[in-house]
Structure formats: structure tokens, C-alpha cells
């Protein structure tokens, strides 16, 4: 029950959400999603290990803790920015767009809470990215200062 998507739900509500989802087990090497594709399905990573890659194949992070994937596609309908690959046998709960829409019609209070939780997930991730950018800029500035001390005439510093 430490799933950010289910925050604030009671057990009966979580059961309703779980009932519309499909539990899938991905084999090692299976691709959950490709970058630059539109996919409005929402996935909840439950166990195993996933690798998130950039569009050009650079590993961005590993997923080993329960979390939501695909939230931006659900909220915006825009193409995914990353590729997600199973590193080991991985269990996910997949909520299709159609199933989610039927839940909205049947249970608007669950839908509203899910939307609020998805917004919280997106905010949290953006906050973390912003913090990482500050750290990287600080590191860049320190490296630039050191380079200026070591090679003040280097054209890269201009």
C-alpha cells in the first residue's frame, strides 16, 4: 500500500482499481515502453527491476521500488520521453486508458483522487529534477573555476 497512486484510498477503493488493472510479468529484456511513442496506459511497478533509458539508449535510472510509470502520457497524451526495459523478471499492474475511463464514469471520487495523486507524482519528480539541476550547476561552476585556475586561456572557458 506504499503506492503513490493509491495515497489516501481505503482498501475497498484500491481493490476497485486493482480489479480494472492487469497484472503482467515481464521477462528480462522485455520492453515495457518505447520512447517517442504515445501510450496512455499507466503502469505501477510492483517488483523486479526496470531500466529507464533516454531516446538514444543512455541509462537514466533503474526502478527497484514501487512507483508509477507513464503518468505524463496519461495526463497529457503526449509521446513518452524514455524507453523502459525489464532488467529482471518484473511484475507490473497495467491500467489501460479504456479501463481508467470506465472507472472515471463509475466512480468519479476515485478518479479525482487518482488525478490529484498523479499531479503530486509529477510535482515530486519535477522537484527532484530541479534539485539535481542545481547540484549539477554547482558542480559545473566549480569545475569551470578550477579549469580557469589551471588553464586560464583555454577557449572552452569563453
HUNOR-V995648 format. One record per helix or strand. SS is the DSSP state (2 for helix, 1 for strand). FROM is the first residue (numbers start at 1). LEN is the number of residues. Records with the same first field share a line. If there is no record, write none. Layout:
# HUNOR-V995648
SS=FROM-LEN + FROM-LEN
This chain:
# HUNOR-V995648
2=4-3 + 11-10 + 71-6 + 97-10 + 108-43 + 155-3
1=22-5 + 31-3 + 42-6 + 50-4 + 59-5 + 67-3 + 83-4 + 90-6
